[in-house]
Amino acid sequence: MALDAWAATIGGNMCDQDHFEKDRKEYEARGLVTRKQFGILLGAGAAMILPPVAGAVAVTETDVTVTTPDGAADCYFVHPASGQAAGVLVWPDIFGLRPAFRQMGKRLAESGYSVLVVNPFYRVRKAPTAESGSATPIQELMPLARALNETTHMTDAKAFIGWLDGQKPVDRKRKIGTQGYCMGGPIAFRTAAAAPDRVGAVASFHGGGLVTDAPSSPHLQAAKTRAHFLIAIAENDDKRSPNDKIVLKETFARANLPAEIEVYAGAAHGWCPPDSRVYNQPQAEKAWSRLLALYAKALA
């Protein structure tokens, strides 16, 4: 069963216990969710159903393993069923690779891109890495996030981009895009720095730690590339660090890099994934439309 059909089932036909059990067993068997996670997603209901893509293309999706210098990373690869398309590398938030991000990756593929959604915590365990999905307490996941650093960001980025470039559905004549959520924001920035000749577009959604005082701050590394940038900032993040947007604007302006930097009014940190407790569909759809505009321009 495709993820969008599964989401529609749990959101719209809860009387059919047979369908529920079939879907739960399938996703448990594939290792995509635990019984507990499925129950939590069930409670999310319609929030897990992303709006359909206008003119969506047929896609092919599969679980893949990517070899990196540190091991074998379990990932999700989805692409148009025919022809070639620009590659996109997706870095999830701290809750990791899960059905919501598979759904987001599939939606992007239906829009005409070959998409690799990664498990950034593969060194520790395979996905799912958050016991209760997006309802998992952040404190339980912080050790996973803290185990990653500038070095792992860069080596993983190179490995994942190298893997994408070796896939037939990826058009190597076109630049690669990368997008990150929460902790994935700075990793997306460093992805561009790790492969400046391949990455043409970078998007950060409620990214944390984009601007630091360190000489190797993600924003300074990104400014040395030739990519186009989309930086979508949550309103509450902006209230906590109001100077970050100014630093970002000034840094990219000095580097003469195209950068759309905006604070999304009313959007809380984590507003984009459809399984988030603070999912804000109107603002998430706005961010989605800006992402497609970025890729249409920078990955043409």
Secondary structure, 3 states (H helix, E strand, C coil): CCHHHHHHHHHHCCCCHHHHHHHHHHHHHCCCCCHHHHHHHHHHHHHHCCCCCCCCCCEEEEEEEEEECCEEEEEEEEEECCCCECEEEEECCCCCCCHHHHHHHHHHHHCCCEEEEECCCCCCCCCCCCCCHHHCCHHHHHHHHHCCCHHHHHHHHHHHHHHHHCCCCECCCCCEEEEEECCHHHHHHHHHHHCCCCEEEEEEECCCCCCCCCCCCHHHHHCCCCCEEEEEEEHHHHHHCCCHHHHHHHHHHHCCCCEEEEEECCCCCCCCCCCCCCCCHHHHHHHHHHHHHHHHHHCC
